[in-house]
Every structure is written in structure tokens, then in C-alpha cells.
């Protein structure tokens, strides 16, 4: 799944524009990276980010990929 698809899903679930959806996604990624830096990142944190953004758990793979690079 690519970022554009994630943004579209966030827009659909939150009824927001792409700019707001991108900001929300970036905030969640930033939060997860902070947890990763202190070695406190759990899979449940990624699942919670998906829930907070209103997207499905199948998007976990996207977050895993982003946090790997």
C-alpha cells in the first residue's frame, strides 16, 4: 500500500482534505519513530495509530515499511 492510498483512506474515514490527512499521518509516523528511538515501539502502537487515523489494520504493513527506512 502506498502513501497516496493511505491518505485517501484517512480522508474517507475522517472526512478531511488531503492536507489535513497528510498532517495526521505524519504526526502518527513521528510518534511511532519517537517510540522506536527509545526502543519502546510495540506492534500494538502501530495498530493504535491505524485506529486513530480511522484506517484498517491492513495498513500496518505501510507503517512497518516507513519505520524501516
CHARMM-style PDB file with segment names, atoms N, HN, CA, C and O in Angstrom:
ATOM      1  N   UNK     1       0.857  -1.177   0.000  1.00  0.00      PROA
ATOM      2  CA  UNK     1       0.000   0.000   0.000  1.00  0.00      PROA
ATOM      3  C   UNK     1       0.898   1.233   0.000  1.00  0.00      PROA
ATOM      4  O   UNK     1       1.884   1.291   0.735  1.00  0.00      PROA
ATOM      5  N   UNK     2       0.561   2.194  -0.806  1.00  0.00      PROA
ATOM      6  HN  UNK     2      -0.240   2.147  -1.403  1.00  0.00      PROA
ATOM      7  CA  UNK     2       1.373   3.400  -0.919  1.00  0.00      PROA
ATOM      8  C   UNK     2       0.738   4.550  -0.142  1.00  0.00      PROA
ATOM      9  O   UNK     2      -0.435   4.505   0.229  1.00  0.00      PROA
ATOM     10  N   UNK     3       1.542   5.570   0.090  1.00  0.00      PROA
ATOM     11  HN  UNK     3       2.495   5.607  -0.212  1.00  0.00      PROA
ATOM     12  CA  UNK     3       1.095   6.708   0.903  1.00  0.00      PROA
ATOM     13  C   UNK     3      -0.188   7.337   0.361  1.00  0.00      PROA
ATOM     14  O   UNK     3      -1.074   7.708   1.131  1.00  0.00      PROA
ATOM     15  N   UNK     4      -0.286   7.456  -0.950  1.00  0.00      PROA
ATOM     16  HN  UNK     4       0.433   7.155  -1.575  1.00  0.00      PROA
ATOM     17  CA  UNK     4      -1.478   8.083  -1.540  1.00  0.00      PROA
ATOM     18  C   UNK     4      -2.756   7.330  -1.143  1.00  0.00      PROA
ATOM     19  O   UNK     4      -3.780   7.944  -0.846  1.00  0.00      PROA
ATOM     20  N   UNK     5      -2.681   6.007  -1.143  1.00  0.00      PROA
ATOM     21  HN  UNK     5      -1.849   5.508  -1.384  1.00  0.00      PROA
ATOM     22  CA  UNK     5      -3.843   5.210  -0.752  1.00  0.00      PROA
ATOM     23  C   UNK     5      -4.174   5.414   0.724  1.00  0.00      PROA
ATOM     24  O   UNK     5      -5.343   5.478   1.105  1.00  0.00      PROA
ATOM     25  N   UNK     6      -3.151   5.514   1.534  1.00  0.00      PROA
ATOM     26  HN  UNK     6      -2.202   5.462   1.225  1.00  0.00      PROA
ATOM     27  CA  UNK     6      -3.355   5.750   2.971  1.00  0.00      PROA
ATOM     28  C   UNK     6      -4.033   7.104   3.172  1.00  0.00      PROA
ATOM     29  O   UNK     6      -4.986   7.218   3.943  1.00  0.00      PROA
ATOM     30  N   UNK     7      -3.541   8.126   2.478  1.00  0.00      PROA
ATOM     31  HN  UNK     7      -2.767   8.033   1.852  1.00  0.00      PROA
ATOM     32  CA  UNK     7      -4.122   9.470   2.575  1.00  0.00      PROA
ATOM     33  C   UNK     7      -5.596   9.438   2.168  1.00  0.00      PROA
ATOM     34  O   UNK     7      -6.439  10.039   2.833  1.00  0.00      PROA
ATOM     35  N   UNK     8      -5.902   8.737   1.079  1.00  0.00      PROA
ATOM     36  HN  UNK     8      -5.217   8.248   0.539  1.00  0.00      PROA
ATOM     37  CA  UNK     8      -7.290   8.648   0.617  1.00  0.00      PROA
ATOM     38  C   UNK     8      -8.177   7.974   1.660  1.00  0.00      PROA
ATOM     39  O   UNK     8      -9.312   8.395   1.881  1.00  0.00      PROA
ATOM     40  N   UNK     9      -7.661   6.935   2.295  1.00  0.00      PROA
ATOM     41  HN  UNK     9      -6.738   6.593   2.116  1.00  0.00      PROA
ATOM     42  CA  UNK     9      -8.437   6.239   3.327  1.00  0.00      PROA
ATOM     43  C   UNK     9      -8.673   7.144   4.539  1.00  0.00      PROA
ATOM     44  O   UNK     9      -9.761   7.154   5.116  1.00  0.00      PROA
ATOM     45  N   UNK    10      -7.646   7.898   4.913  1.00  0.00      PROA
ATOM     46  HN  UNK    10      -6.762   7.890   4.444  1.00  0.00      PROA
ATOM     47  CA  UNK    10      -7.805   8.822   6.039  1.00  0.00      PROA
ATOM     48  C   UNK    10      -8.848   9.880   5.696  1.00  0.00      PROA
ATOM     49  O   UNK    10      -9.703  10.204   6.520  1.00  0.00      PROA
ATOM     50  N   UNK    11      -8.778  10.415   4.489  1.00  0.00      PROA
ATOM     51  HN  UNK    11      -8.083  10.153   3.819  1.00  0.00      PROA
ATOM     52  CA  UNK    11      -9.764  11.411   4.047  1.00  0.00      PROA
ATOM     53  C   UNK    11     -11.178  10.842   4.137  1.00  0.00      PROA
ATOM     54  O   UNK    11     -12.099  11.514   4.601  1.00  0.00      PROA
ATOM     55  N   UNK    12     -11.336   9.608   3.694  1.00  0.00      PROA
ATOM     56  HN  UNK    12     -10.588   9.063   3.317  1.00  0.00      PROA
ATOM     57  CA  UNK    12     -12.656   8.979   3.713  1.00  0.00      PROA
ATOM     58  C   UNK    12     -13.172   8.716   5.116  1.00  0.00      PROA
ATOM     59  O   UNK    12     -14.361   8.885   5.387  1.00  0.00      PROA
ATOM     60  N   UNK    13     -12.293   8.309   5.996  1.00  0.00      PROA
ATOM     61  HN  UNK    13     -11.327   8.172   5.776  1.00  0.00      PROA
ATOM     62  CA  UNK    13     -12.743   7.968   7.347  1.00  0.00      PROA
ATOM     63  C   UNK    13     -12.926   9.200   8.229  1.00  0.00      PROA
ATOM     64  O   UNK    13     -13.798   9.225   9.097  1.00  0.00      PROA
ATOM     65  N   UNK    14     -12.106  10.216   8.004  1.00  0.00      PROA
ATOM     66  HN  UNK    14     -11.397  10.196   7.298  1.00  0.00      PROA
ATOM     67  CA  UNK    14     -12.167  11.415   8.852  1.00  0.00      PROA
ATOM     68  C   UNK    14     -12.928  12.566   8.199  1.00  0.00      PROA
ATOM     69  O   UNK    14     -13.181  13.596   8.822  1.00  0.00      PROA
ATOM     70  N   UNK    15     -13.291  12.367   6.917  1.00  0.00      PROA
ATOM     71  HN  UNK    15     -13.086  11.529   6.411  1.00  0.00      PROA
ATOM     72  CA  UNK    15     -13.980  13.412   6.178  1.00  0.00      PROA
ATOM     73  C   UNK    15     -13.178  14.715   6.190  1.00  0.00      PROA
ATOM     74  O   UNK    15     -13.707  15.788   6.478  1.00  0.00      PROA
ATOM     75  N   UNK    16     -11.879  14.590   5.868  1.00  0.00      PROA
ATOM     76  HN  UNK    16     -11.449  13.718   5.634  1.00  0.00      PROA
ATOM     77  CA  UNK    16     -10.998  15.762   5.853  1.00  0.00      PROA
ATOM     78  C   UNK    16     -10.323  15.871   4.486  1.00  0.00      PROA
ATOM     79  O   UNK    16     -10.425  14.967   3.657  1.00  0.00      PROA
ATOM     80  N   UNK    17      -9.638  16.980   4.268  1.00  0.00      PROA
ATOM     81  HN  UNK    17      -9.554  17.714   4.941  1.00  0.00      PROA
ATOM     82  CA  UNK    17      -8.938  17.159   2.999  1.00  0.00      PROA
ATOM     83  C   UNK    17      -7.577  16.466   3.047  1.00  0.00      PROA
ATOM     84  O   UNK    17      -7.145  16.006   4.104  1.00  0.00      PROA
ATOM     85  N   UNK    18      -6.908  16.395   1.900  1.00  0.00      PROA
ATOM     86  HN  UNK    18      -7.259  16.769   1.041  1.00  0.00      PROA
ATOM     87  CA  UNK    18      -5.636  15.681   1.801  1.00  0.00      PROA
ATOM     88  C   UNK    18      -4.545  16.306   2.664  1.00  0.00      PROA
ATOM     89  O   UNK    18      -3.722  15.590   3.233  1.00  0.00      PROA
ATOM     90  N   UNK    19      -4.530  17.613   2.765  1.00  0.00      PROA
ATOM     91  HN  UNK    19      -5.199  18.195   2.302  1.00  0.00      PROA
ATOM     92  CA  UNK    19      -3.502  18.285   3.573  1.00  0.00      PROA
ATOM     93  C   UNK    19      -3.635  17.888   5.040  1.00  0.00      PROA
ATOM     94  O   UNK    19      -2.645  17.562   5.694  1.00  0.00      PROA
ATOM     95  N   UNK    20      -4.841  17.918   5.543  1.00  0.00      PROA
ATOM     96  HN  UNK    20      -5.646  18.184   5.012  1.00  0.00      PROA
ATOM     97  CA  UNK    20      -5.084  17.531   6.937  1.00  0.00      PROA
ATOM     98  C   UNK    20      -4.760  16.061   7.147  1.00  0.00      PROA
ATOM     99  O   UNK    20      -4.152  15.696   8.154  1.00  0.00      PROA
ATOM    100  N   UNK    21      -5.160  15.217   6.206  1.00  0.00      PROA
ATOM    101  HN  UNK    21      -5.653  15.514   5.388  1.00  0.00      PROA
ATOM    102  CA  UNK    21      -4.883  13.784   6.310  1.00  0.00      PROA
ATOM    103  C   UNK    21      -3.378  13.524   6.327  1.00  0.00      PROA
ATOM    104  O   UNK    21      -2.897  12.696   7.100  1.00  0.00      PROA
ATOM    105  N   UNK    22      -2.646  14.222   5.484  1.00  0.00      PROA
ATOM    106  HN  UNK    22      -3.037  14.895   4.856  1.00  0.00      PROA
ATOM    107  CA  UNK    22      -1.191  14.063   5.430  1.00  0.00      PROA
ATOM    108  C   UNK    22      -0.549  14.513   6.741  1.00  0.00      PROA
ATOM    109  O   UNK    22       0.373  13.866   7.236  1.00  0.00      PROA
ATOM    110  N   UNK    23      -1.035  15.616   7.301  1.00  0.00      PROA
ATOM    111  HN  UNK    23      -1.785  16.141   6.898  1.00  0.00      PROA
ATOM    112  CA  UNK    23      -0.521  16.095   8.589  1.00  0.00      PROA
ATOM    113  C   UNK    23      -0.770  15.069   9.693  1.00  0.00      PROA
ATOM    114  O   UNK    23       0.102  14.818  10.525  1.00  0.00      PROA
ATOM    115  N   UNK    24      -1.948  14.489   9.694  1.00  0.00      PROA
ATOM    116  HN  UNK    24      -2.657  14.693   9.019  1.00  0.00      PROA
ATOM    117  CA  UNK    24      -2.284  13.464  10.700  1.00  0.00      PROA
ATOM    118  C   UNK    24      -1.391  12.243  10.536  1.00  0.00      PROA
ATOM    119  O   UNK    24      -0.887  11.698  11.518  1.00  0.00      PROA
ATOM    120  N   UNK    25      -1.197  11.819   9.302  1.00  0.00      PROA
ATOM    121  HN  UNK    25      -1.606  12.262   8.504  1.00  0.00      PROA
ATOM    122  CA  UNK    25      -0.338  10.668   9.030  1.00  0.00      PROA
ATOM    123  C   UNK    25       1.091  10.957   9.480  1.00  0.00      PROA
ATOM    124  O   UNK    25       1.722  10.124  10.131  1.00  0.00      PROA
ATOM    125  N   UNK    26       1.595  12.128   9.134  1.00  0.00      PROA
ATOM    126  HN  UNK    26       1.083  12.805   8.606  1.00  0.00      PROA
ATOM    127  CA  UNK    26       2.951  12.500   9.533  1.00  0.00      PROA
ATOM    128  C   UNK    26       3.095  12.566  11.047  1.00  0.00      PROA
ATOM    129  O   UNK    26       4.130  12.174  11.587  1.00  0.00      PROA
ATOM    130  N   UNK    27       2.081  13.052  11.729  1.00  0.00      PROA
ATOM    131  HN  UNK    27       1.241  13.371  11.290  1.00  0.00      PROA
ATOM    132  CA  UNK    27       2.108  13.095  13.197  1.00  0.00      PROA
ATOM    133  C   UNK    27       2.193  11.688  13.783  1.00  0.00      PROA
ATOM    134  O   UNK    27       2.955  11.445  14.718  1.00  0.00      PROA
ATOM    135  N   UNK    28       1.422  10.779  13.241  1.00  0.00      PROA
ATOM    136  HN  UNK    28       0.803  10.976  12.481  1.00  0.00      PROA
ATOM    137  CA  UNK    28       1.454   9.400  13.730  1.00  0.00      PROA
ATOM    138  C   UNK    28       2.812   8.755  13.465  1.00  0.00      PROA
ATOM    139  O   UNK    28       3.349   8.061  14.328  1.00  0.00      PROA
ATOM    140  N   UNK    29       3.364   8.979  12.280  1.00  0.00      PROA
ATOM    141  HN  UNK    29       2.927   9.542  11.578  1.00  0.00      PROA
ATOM    142  CA  UNK    29       4.684   8.427  11.945  1.00  0.00      PROA
ATOM    143  C   UNK    29       5.740   9.009  12.877  1.00  0.00      PROA
ATOM    144  O   UNK    29       6.617   8.288  13.354  1.00  0.00      PROA
ATOM    145  N   UNK    30       5.660  10.295  13.134  1.00  0.00      PROA
ATOM    146  HN  UNK    30       4.948  10.881  12.746  1.00  0.00      PROA
ATOM    147  CA  UNK    30       6.606  10.953  14.046  1.00  0.00      PROA
ATOM    148  C   UNK    30       6.519  10.320  15.442  1.00  0.00      PROA
ATOM    149  O   UNK    30       7.540  10.039  16.071  1.00  0.00      PROA
ATOM    150  N   UNK    31       5.313  10.107  15.903  1.00  0.00      PROA
ATOM    151  HN  UNK    31       4.484  10.335  15.392  1.00  0.00      PROA
ATOM    152  CA  UNK    31       5.105   9.495  17.216  1.00  0.00      PROA
ATOM    153  C   UNK    31       5.704   8.087  17.262  1.00  0.00      PROA
ATOM    154  O   UNK    31       6.380   7.726  18.226  1.00  0.00      PROA
ATOM    155  N   UNK    32       5.455   7.300  16.224  1.00  0.00      PROA
ATOM    156  HN  UNK    32       4.907   7.592  15.441  1.00  0.00      PROA
ATOM    157  CA  UNK    32       5.981   5.938  16.183  1.00  0.00      PROA
ATOM    158  C   UNK    32       7.511   5.934  16.116  1.00  0.00      PROA
ATOM    159  O   UNK    32       8.156   5.083  16.729  1.00  0.00      PROA
ATOM    160  N   UNK    33       8.080   6.865  15.387  1.00  0.00      PROA
ATOM    161  HN  UNK    33       7.556   7.556  14.889  1.00  0.00      PROA
ATOM    162  CA  UNK    33       9.551   6.960  15.317  1.00  0.00      PROA
ATOM    163  C   UNK    33      10.141   7.325  16.675  1.00  0.00      PROA
ATOM    164  O   UNK    33      11.203   6.830  17.053  1.00  0.00      PROA
ATOM    165  N   UNK    34       9.448   8.190  17.401  1.00  0.00      PROA
ATOM    166  HN  UNK    34       8.586   8.592  17.093  1.00  0.00      PROA
ATOM    167  CA  UNK    34       9.921   8.541  18.745  1.00  0.00      PROA
ATOM    168  C   UNK    34       9.931   7.307  19.639  1.00  0.00      PROA
ATOM    169  O   UNK    34      10.876   7.098  20.401  1.00  0.00      PROA
ATOM    170  N   UNK    35       8.892   6.496  19.551  1.00  0.00      PROA
ATOM    171  HN  UNK    35       8.125   6.665  18.932  1.00  0.00      PROA
ATOM    172  CA  UNK    35       8.856   5.260  20.323  1.00  0.00      PROA
ATOM    173  C   UNK    35       9.965   4.303  19.884  1.00  0.00      PROA
ATOM    174  O   UNK    35      10.583   3.626  20.706  1.00  0.00      PROA
ATOM    175  N   UNK    36      10.199   4.262  18.588  1.00  0.00      PROA
ATOM    176  HN  UNK    36       9.697   4.812  17.920  1.00  0.00      PROA
ATOM    177  CA  UNK    36      11.238   3.395  18.042  1.00  0.00      PROA
ATOM    178  C   UNK    36      12.625   3.826  18.535  1.00  0.00      PROA
ATOM    179  O   UNK    36      13.464   2.984  18.855  1.00  0.00      PROA
ATOM    180  N   UNK    37      12.856   5.125  18.593  1.00  0.00      PROA
ATOM    181  HN  UNK    37      12.175   5.809  18.334  1.00  0.00      PROA
ATOM    182  CA  UNK    37      14.151   5.655  19.026  1.00  0.00      PROA
ATOM    183  C   UNK    37      14.480   5.280  20.466  1.00  0.00      PROA
ATOM    184  O   UNK    37      15.646   5.074  20.803  1.00  0.00      PROA
ATOM    185  N   UNK    38      13.477   5.191  21.302  1.00  0.00      PROA
ATOM    186  HN  UNK    38      12.529   5.358  21.028  1.00  0.00      PROA
ATOM    187  CA  UNK    38      13.713   4.821  22.705  1.00  0.00      PROA
ATOM    188  C   UNK    38      13.471   3.323  22.928  1.00  0.00      PROA
ATOM    189  O   UNK    38      13.357   2.847  24.057  1.00  0.00      PROA
ATOM    190  N   UNK    39      13.396   2.605  21.803  1.00  0.00      PROA
ATOM    191  HN  UNK    39      13.488   2.992  20.886  1.00  0.00      PROA
ATOM    192  CA  UNK    39      13.218   1.149  21.821  1.00  0.00      PROA
ATOM    193  C   UNK    39      11.982   0.721  22.612  1.00  0.00      PROA
ATOM    194  O   UNK    39      12.018  -0.245  23.374  1.00  0.00      PROA
ATOM    195  N   UNK    40      10.910   1.447  22.419  1.00  0.00      PROA
ATOM    196  HN  UNK    40      10.881   2.233  21.801  1.00  0.00      PROA
ATOM    197  CA  UNK    40       9.659   1.139  23.119  1.00  0.00      PROA
ATOM    198  C   UNK    40       8.502   0.926  22.144  1.00  0.00      PROA
ATOM    199  O   UNK    40       7.341   0.953  22.553  1.00  0.00      PROA
ATOM    200  N   UNK    41       8.797   0.718  20.878  1.00  0.00      PROA
ATOM    201  HN  UNK    41       9.740   0.696  20.546  1.00  0.00      PROA
ATOM    202  CA  UNK    41       7.763   0.534  19.866  1.00  0.00      PROA
ATOM    203  C   UNK    41       7.237  -0.892  19.911  1.00  0.00      PROA
ATOM    204  O   UNK    41       8.003  -1.853  19.846  1.00  0.00      PROA
ATOM    205  N   UNK    42       5.924  -1.015  20.023  1.00  0.00      PROA
ATOM    206  HN  UNK    42       5.301  -0.235  20.076  1.00  0.00      PROA
ATOM    207  CA  UNK    42       5.249  -2.306  20.038  1.00  0.00      PROA
ATOM    208  C   UNK    42       4.303  -2.376  18.834  1.00  0.00      PROA
ATOM    209  O   UNK    42       3.881  -1.347  18.305  1.00  0.00      PROA
ATOM    210  N   UNK    43       3.982  -3.579  18.418  1.00  0.00      PROA
ATOM    211  HN  UNK    43       4.325  -4.414  18.848  1.00  0.00      PROA
ATOM    212  CA  UNK    43       3.039  -3.732  17.311  1.00  0.00      PROA
ATOM    213  C   UNK    43       1.697  -3.090  17.652  1.00  0.00      PROA
ATOM    214  O   UNK    43       1.012  -2.560  16.778  1.00  0.00      PROA
ATOM    215  N   UNK    44       1.337  -3.142  18.909  1.00  0.00      PROA
ATOM    216  HN  UNK    44       1.894  -3.573  19.619  1.00  0.00      PROA
ATOM    217  CA  UNK    44       0.072  -2.540  19.329  1.00  0.00      PROA
ATOM    218  C   UNK    44       0.080  -1.019  19.132  1.00  0.00      PROA
ATOM    219  O   UNK    44      -0.980  -0.418  18.958  1.00  0.00      PROA
ATOM    220  N   UNK    45       1.254  -0.397  19.157  1.00  0.00      PROA
ATOM    221  HN  UNK    45       2.114  -0.885  19.299  1.00  0.00      PROA
ATOM    222  CA  UNK    45       1.345   1.044  18.894  1.00  0.00      PROA
ATOM    223  C   UNK    45       0.978   1.342  17.442  1.00  0.00      PROA
ATOM    224  O   UNK    45       0.298   2.325  17.147  1.00  0.00      PROA
ATOM    225  N   UNK    46       1.437   0.483  16.551  1.00  0.00      PROA
ATOM    226  HN  UNK    46       1.990  -0.315  16.790  1.00  0.00      PROA
ATOM    227  CA  UNK    46       1.115   0.656  15.128  1.00  0.00      PROA
ATOM    228  C   UNK    46      -0.372   0.411  14.898  1.00  0.00      PROA
ATOM    229  O   UNK    46      -1.021   1.137  14.144  1.00  0.00      PROA
ATOM    230  N   UNK    47      -0.904  -0.611  15.550  1.00  0.00      PROA
ATOM    231  HN  UNK    47      -0.377  -1.200  16.162  1.00  0.00      PROA
ATOM    232  CA  UNK    47      -2.339  -0.883  15.439  1.00  0.00      PROA
ATOM    233  C   UNK    47      -3.151   0.304  15.948  1.00  0.00      PROA
ATOM    234  O   UNK    47      -4.166   0.666  15.353  1.00  0.00      PROA
ATOM    235  N   UNK    48      -2.710   0.902  17.036  1.00  0.00      PROA
ATOM    236  HN  UNK    48      -1.886   0.607  17.519  1.00  0.00      PROA
ATOM    237  CA  UNK    48      -3.412   2.055  17.597  1.00  0.00      PROA
ATOM    238  C   UNK    48      -3.348   3.248  16.644  1.00  0.00      PROA
ATOM    239  O   UNK    48      -4.319   3.992  16.512  1.00  0.00      PROA
ATOM    240  N   UNK    49      -2.215   3.428  15.986  1.00  0.00      PROA
ATOM    241  HN  UNK    49      -1.425   2.824  16.093  1.00  0.00      PROA
ATOM    242  CA  UNK    49      -2.099   4.512  15.007  1.00  0.00      PROA
ATOM    243  C   UNK    49      -3.103   4.328  13.879  1.00  0.00      PROA
ATOM    244  O   UNK    49      -3.728   5.288  13.429  1.00  0.00      PROA
ATOM    245  N   UNK    50      -3.253   3.087  13.426  1.00  0.00      PROA
ATOM    246  HN  UNK    50      -2.746   2.306  13.792  1.00  0.00      PROA
ATOM    247  CA  UNK    50      -4.249   2.805  12.382  1.00  0.00      PROA
ATOM    248  C   UNK    50      -5.650   3.166  12.877  1.00  0.00      PROA
ATOM    249  O   UNK    50      -6.425   3.797  12.158  1.00  0.00      PROA
ATOM    250  N   UNK    51      -5.964   2.767  14.093  1.00  0.00      PROA
ATOM    251  HN  UNK    51      -5.335   2.255  14.677  1.00  0.00      PROA
ATOM    252  CA  UNK    51      -7.282   3.078  14.660  1.00  0.00      PROA
ATOM    253  C   UNK    51      -7.473   4.579  14.809  1.00  0.00      PROA
ATOM    254  O   UNK    51      -8.538   5.109  14.492  1.00  0.00      PROA
ATOM    255  N   UNK    52      -6.437   5.264  15.291  1.00  0.00      PROA
ATOM    256  HN  UNK    52      -5.572   4.834  15.548  1.00  0.00      PROA
ATOM    257  CA  UNK    52      -6.531   6.717  15.480  1.00  0.00      PROA
ATOM    258  C   UNK    52      -6.769   7.453  14.166  1.00  0.00      PROA
ATOM    259  O   UNK    52      -7.433   8.489  14.135  1.00  0.00      PROA
ATOM    260  N   UNK    53      -6.222   6.910  13.087  1.00  0.00      PROA
ATOM    261  HN  UNK    53      -5.683   6.068  13.113  1.00  0.00      PROA
ATOM    262  CA  UNK    53      -6.397   7.529  11.776  1.00  0.00      PROA
ATOM    263  C   UNK    53      -7.672   7.064  11.082  1.00  0.00      PROA
ATOM    264  O   UNK    53      -8.042   7.592  10.034  1.00  0.00      PROA
ATOM    265  N   UNK    54      -8.339   6.080  11.665  1.00  0.00      PROA
ATOM    266  HN  UNK    54      -8.038   5.651  12.517  1.00  0.00      PROA
ATOM    267  CA  UNK    54      -9.567   5.578  11.070  1.00  0.00      PROA
ATOM    268  C   UNK    54      -9.336   4.695   9.864  1.00  0.00      PROA
ATOM    269  O   UNK    54     -10.188   4.595   8.982  1.00  0.00      PROA
ATOM    270  N   UNK    55      -8.173   4.051   9.830  1.00  0.00      PROA
ATOM    271  HN  UNK    55      -7.480   4.132  10.547  1.00  0.00      PROA
ATOM    272  CA  UNK    55      -7.866   3.165   8.708  1.00  0.00      PROA
ATOM    273  C   UNK    55      -7.752   1.733   9.223  1.00  0.00      PROA
ATOM    274  O   UNK    55      -7.620   1.491  10.423  1.00  0.00      PROA
ATOM    275  N   UNK    56      -7.807   0.809   8.297  1.00  0.00      PROA
ATOM    276  HN  UNK    56      -7.915   1.005   7.323  1.00  0.00      PROA
ATOM    277  CA  UNK    56      -7.827  -0.600   8.654  1.00  0.00      PROA
ATOM    278  C   UNK    56      -6.448  -1.105   9.062  1.00  0.00      PROA
ATOM    279  O   UNK    56      -5.422  -0.513   8.728  1.00  0.00      PROA
ATOM    280  N   UNK    57      -6.453  -2.182   9.770  1.00  0.00      PROA
ATOM    281  HN  UNK    57      -7.287  -2.664  10.041  1.00  0.00      PROA
ATOM    282  CA  UNK    57      -5.214  -2.799  10.243  1.00  0.00      PROA
ATOM    283  C   UNK    57      -4.322  -3.274   9.106  1.00  0.00      PROA
ATOM    284  O   UNK    57      -3.124  -3.470   9.307  1.00  0.00      PROA
ATOM    285  N   UNK    58      -4.880  -3.463   7.923  1.00  0.00      PROA
ATOM    286  HN  UNK    58      -5.854  -3.304   7.760  1.00  0.00      PROA
ATOM    287  CA  UNK    58      -4.053  -3.901   6.798  1.00  0.00      PROA
ATOM    288  C   UNK    58      -3.017  -2.846   6.429  1.00  0.00      PROA
ATOM    289  O   UNK    58      -2.100  -3.121   5.655  1.00  0.00      PROA
ATOM    290  N   UNK    59      -3.155  -1.662   6.968  1.00  0.00      PROA
ATOM    291  HN  UNK    59      -3.900  -1.439   7.597  1.00  0.00      PROA
ATOM    292  CA  UNK    59      -2.200  -0.584   6.708  1.00  0.00      PROA
ATOM    293  C   UNK    59      -0.966  -0.690   7.604  1.00  0.00      PROA
ATOM    294  O   UNK    59      -0.039   0.111   7.486  1.00  0.00      PROA
ATOM    295  N   UNK    60      -0.956  -1.677   8.499  1.00  0.00      PROA
ATOM    296  HN  UNK    60      -1.709  -2.328   8.595  1.00  0.00      PROA
ATOM    297  CA  UNK    60       0.195  -1.885   9.382  1.00  0.00      PROA
ATOM    298  C   UNK    60       1.463  -2.086   8.556  1.00  0.00      PROA
ATOM    299  O   UNK    60       2.536  -1.611   8.928  1.00  0.00      PROA
ATOM    300  N   UNK    61       1.333  -2.783   7.448  1.00  0.00      PROA
ATOM    301  HN  UNK    61       0.462  -3.169   7.146  1.00  0.00      PROA
ATOM    302  CA  UNK    61       2.492  -3.037   6.580  1.00  0.00      PROA
ATOM    303  C   UNK    61       3.110  -1.722   6.109  1.00  0.00      PROA
ATOM    304  O   UNK    61       4.333  -1.609   6.034  1.00  0.00      PROA
ATOM    305  N   UNK    62       2.280  -0.732   5.793  1.00  0.00      PROA
ATOM    306  HN  UNK    62       1.286  -0.824   5.855  1.00  0.00      PROA
ATOM    307  CA  UNK    62       2.792   0.581   5.369  1.00  0.00      PROA
ATOM    308  C   UNK    62       3.652   1.193   6.476  1.00  0.00      PROA
ATOM    309  O   UNK    62       4.768   1.646   6.222  1.00  0.00      PROA
ATOM    310  N   UNK    63       3.130   1.205   7.701  1.00  0.00      PROA
ATOM    311  HN  UNK    63       2.224   0.838   7.908  1.00  0.00      PROA
ATOM    312  CA  UNK    63       3.871   1.795   8.812  1.00  0.00      PROA
ATOM    313  C   UNK    63       5.177   1.051   9.059  1.00  0.00      PROA
ATOM    314  O   UNK    63       6.213   1.666   9.309  1.00  0.00      PROA
ATOM    315  N   UNK    64       5.122  -0.254   8.989  1.00  0.00      PROA
ATOM    316  HN  UNK    64       4.280  -0.754   8.785  1.00  0.00      PROA
ATOM    317  CA  UNK    64       6.339  -1.067   9.173  1.00  0.00      PROA
ATOM    318  C   UNK    64       7.380  -0.707   8.136  1.00  0.00      PROA
ATOM    319  O   UNK    64       8.560  -0.573   8.459  1.00  0.00      PROA
ATOM    320  N   UNK    65       6.956  -0.549   6.896  1.00  0.00      PROA
ATOM    321  HN  UNK    65       5.997  -0.658   6.634  1.00  0.00      PROA
ATOM    322  CA  UNK    65       7.870  -0.178   5.824  1.00  0.00      PROA
ATOM    323  C   UNK    65       8.464   1.206   6.061  1.00  0.00      PROA
ATOM    324  O   UNK    65       9.670   1.404   5.909  1.00  0.00      PROA
ATOM    325  N   UNK    66       7.622   2.152   6.429  1.00  0.00      PROA
ATOM    326  HN  UNK    66       6.643   1.991   6.552  1.00  0.00      PROA
ATOM    327  CA  UNK    66       8.093   3.529   6.643  1.00  0.00      PROA
ATOM    328  C   UNK    66       9.091   3.586   7.803  1.00  0.00      PROA
ATOM    329  O   UNK    66      10.080   4.315   7.736  1.00  0.00      PROA
ATOM    330  N   UNK    67       8.839   2.837   8.838  1.00  0.00      PROA
ATOM    331  HN  UNK    67       8.035   2.245   8.893  1.00  0.00      PROA
ATOM    332  CA  UNK    67       9.717   2.862  10.007  1.00  0.00      PROA
ATOM    333  C   UNK    67      11.020   2.116   9.776  1.00  0.00      PROA
ATOM    334  O   UNK    67      11.982   2.302  10.522  1.00  0.00      PROA
ATOM    335  N   UNK    68      11.062   1.277   8.754  1.00  0.00      PROA
ATOM    336  HN  UNK    68      10.281   1.125   8.149  1.00  0.00      PROA
ATOM    337  CA  UNK    68      12.264   0.530   8.434  1.00  0.00      PROA
ATOM    338  C   UNK    68      13.273   1.398   7.696  1.00  0.00      PROA
ATOM    339  O   UNK    68      14.479   1.190   7.826  1.00  0.00      PROA
ATOM    340  N   UNK    69      12.800   2.355   6.935  1.00  0.00      PROA
ATOM    341  HN  UNK    69      11.820   2.524   6.830  1.00  0.00      PROA
ATOM    342  CA  UNK    69      13.702   3.181   6.113  1.00  0.00      PROA
ATOM    343  C   UNK    69      14.016   4.481   6.750  1.00  0.00      PROA
ATOM    344  OT1 UNK    69      14.759   5.283   6.183  1.00  0.00      PROA
TER     345      UNK     69
END
